[in-house]
Amino acid sequence: MLKDLERIVLGKAASELSSAERKVLVRARERRTVSTNASEDFLANATFGQRLADGIARIGGSWAFIIGFMLFLVAWVILNTVILARGSLDPYPFIFLNLLLSMLAAIQAPIIMMSQNRQAERDRYMAAKDYEINLKAEIEVLALHHKIDELVLKELREARQELSSLRQTIEALQSEKPAS
């Protein structure tokens, strides 16, 4: 049954299969699992820069960062307008603060975009893993259907043989019975 899975399940010749489909069929033949922790698999191949971008995006996109940054801005404004009224580091209109915010945005935006690209890669990777698992499940279900069909056909053949044997026995008994 598993020898013809390419044609039966996927409707393709073995040469037309993708690497994922081949991998699933091999694992189905070997009765091995396809599922793994896809998140760990994906992160295992991440470079330092990719992990750093994910970490920065995780922090920069959190409420803790927003609240902390708002507190920093309020403290900056109070420090430079109230506490250091005459000798402030950055008097109103806070040009130095604007420079710092612009530099932060210039650095943070591409890092967040890199993280979003990685998230898109992760989504594609997870979708591929889901496809493999679904394909393996479909193959296993078809294999179970095939086994059940074989069992039903075997039982039908045995029932026909028994029925034929019973008919022969009845015919033999009727032929032995004297006519009245």
N, C-alpha and C positions, 0 to 999 in steps of 0.2 A: 504493500500500500504506500509506504513512505517513498518508494522509488519513483513513483509517478506524481508526487506531491506538486512538483513544479507545474505540471500541466493541469492537474485536477484543481488545486487550490488557487493558483495564481494565473492560470490560463496562459502561461508563457513557457517557452523552452528554457532549459537550464542556462543557455548562453545569453538569454535576454534578461536575466535576473539582476537586480541591483545588489550591491555588496550587503546591504542590510537584509534583503530577502534571502540571499544565500546563507548569511550568518544564522538567520532564524531557522531555515530549513535544516542546516547542519545540526544546530542545537536540538531541533525537534527529533531528528533521527537518533541522536545520541541520548535523548531523554534528559537533557540538561536545561536548567532555567535560563531565561533571557533577562529577567528583571534584575537590576542592581540598584543601588542608591545613586540615581542619576545626578543628584545635586553634588554628591561627593566626587563622582567621576568627572563632572564638569570643572569643579574647583581644583581637582588634582592637576590639571594641565594649565592652570592660570599662572601667568608670570607675576613677578613682584609688582610691576607697574599696574597690571590689571587688578590685582588685589588691592593696591593702594587707591586706585581710582574708585573701586567699589566701596572701600571704607570711607573715603572723602564724601562720596555721594550719599552714603548711608547717614553720615553725620550731618552734612549740609542740608539734607532733606528731612531733618527731624525737627520736632517742636522744641526740643531742648536747645538746638542751635538757634532757632528763631528767637526764642525767649532770651537766651544768653546774649545774642547779638543786639537785641532791643535794649537790654540792660546796659550793655557796653555803650550804645549810642546815647542813651539817656545820661549815663555817667559822664561821657565825653562832653556833652552839651552843658551839663551842670558845672563840671570842672572848669570849662573854658568861659562860661558866662558869669557864674556866681562866685565861685571860690577864687579863681585867678582873674578877677575882673580887669585889673590893670596890666598884669604881665602874663597874659594867657599864651599858651603854646599855639593855639589856633583860634584867633578871634572870629566872631561872627563875620561872614557867612560860612565859616568852617571849610575853607579851601583845602587844607591838609586832609581833613576827614573825607572830603569828596575824592581827593586823590587816592587815599587808602581804599575807599569803597570801590572806585573804578578799577584799581589794580586787583582787588579781591574778585570782582565780577569777571575781569578779563582772565583770571586764572581758573576760577571755579566753573565757569560756563563750559569750557572744553573738557574739563575733567568729568563733569556731569554728563556731557554728551558721550564721552568714552564709556562711561558706566551704562548709559542707555543702550549703546551699541552692544555692549557685553550682555545686557539683559535680553536684547533681541537674539543674540547668539544662543544664550541659555534657553530661550523659548523654543528656538529651532531644534536645539539638542534634545530638549524634553519632548517635543513633538515627535522627533525621530524615535526616541526610546518608547514613547507611547505606541507608535506604529508597530515597532518590533514586538512589543508585548501583546498587542491586539492581534497581530498576525499569528503569533505563536498560539494564542488562545483559540483562534479560528481553526488552525491546523489541528490542535488537540481535539476540538469539538468534532471536526470532520472525521478524525481517526476514530473517535468513540462511536459516531454514527455508523461508520463502516464496520466496526466490530459488532455492533448491535445488529446491523443488517445481516452480517454473516451468521450470527447466532440464530436469528429468526429463520433464515433460509435453511440452516442445518436442522432446526427443529421441524420445519415444514417437510424436509426430505424424510426425516425419521418418521414423522406422522404419516406420510404417504406410504412409506414402506410398511409400517404397522397396519395401515388400512388395507393395503394390498395383501398382506399376509392374512389378515382377518377375512377378506373376501375369498381368498383361496381356501381357507379353512371352512368357511360357510359353504362354498361350492362343493368342497369335498364331502362335507357332512350331508348336503342335499343329494348328492349323487349316490351316496351310500344308502340313503333312506329308501326303503321299498315304496314303490308307487301304490297308492291305495285305491 
